Every structure is written in C-alpha cells, then in structure tokens.
Amino acid sequence: MDIKIQVGLRIKELRKELGLTQEALAFKADMDKTYVNEVENGKRNVSLINLEKLILALNVNFEEFFKHLPNKNIN
C-alpha cells in the first residue's frame, strides 16, 4: 500500500476517534478542508510541516502516529 494512502488512513482513523469532522480538523491544524480531504484520501503528498500540524491537532506524537499505520508493507 502506498505511503500516502497509509498516512491518510491513519489521519482519518485518529480524526474519527476524536469525533472530528474534516472541517474541524482543518480548523485545528490551520489548514483548508479540501487539503485535509485530499491527504486523507491519499491524493496529496503531505509535507512534514503539514503532517506535524495534523498530528498535533490530533493530540498524538510522531511515534504514536507511525506506530499504528494501517499497513506496514510499503511498496
């Protein structure tokens, strides 16, 4: 599975656990809702700076975020 898809699925998973909409997450991370949607759907190659904003908005750290990626078989 492509890393962009894995990261997007992890963001979506954490967002849903917090009961946030894409719009609410985008607001917390100071981003556009369309951008969050495209990241969650694996259509965007998210920068490290934006990934950090999303991870902080999801109340996790990098280790916790990457520890539980949906599929660790990266092609």
N, C-alpha and C positions, 0 to 999 in steps of 0.2 A: 504494500500500500504506500502510496506517495506521502512524503513527509508533510506536505501542505494539507492533505486530507486528514492525516493523523492529528496534526495540531488543531485544525478546525474542529474536528470531532471532540477533542479534549476541551476546547473552549466552550463548545456548545453544552457538553456534559456538565461542566462546572457552573455555567450560567444557569442551566435548568435546575441544578441542585440548590442554587441560591434563590430560585423563583424569579429571576430577572428576565425581562424581555430583551431583545437585541437593542432596542432603543434605550432601555435603562442602562445596559452595559456600556453602550456607546457614550452615553452621557457621563457615567462614572469614569470612563477612560479618556474622556475629552476627544472623541472621535465621531465620525459620521456613521450613522446606522447602516448605510449602504456598504461601507468599508467592512464593518463587523460581519455583515451578512456574507460578503464575498470571502472573508477569511474563514468563517465557519464552514463554508461550502467548498473550501479548497481551491478557490479561484484566484486568490491573492497570495503572493509570496510576501508574508508579513516581515517587516524589518525587526531587528532586535529591539529597537527603541519602542516600536508599537507593541511588540509582544510583551515587553516589560510593563507597559501601561495596562494592557489587558490582564496580565497576571496579577498585578497589584489591585486592579479593580475587582478581580475575582477572589481576593483575600487568600491567595496561596503564594508560595515562593517558587522559584525556578525548579528546585529539586522535587518538590511535591508535584508540580505540573508535569514534568517529564517522566517522573517515576511511574506514572499511570497512563501513559499513552495507550490508546486503544489496541494498537498492533505494533509490536516492536520489529517486525520484519520489514525493514526499509529497503526498497528497491532502488 
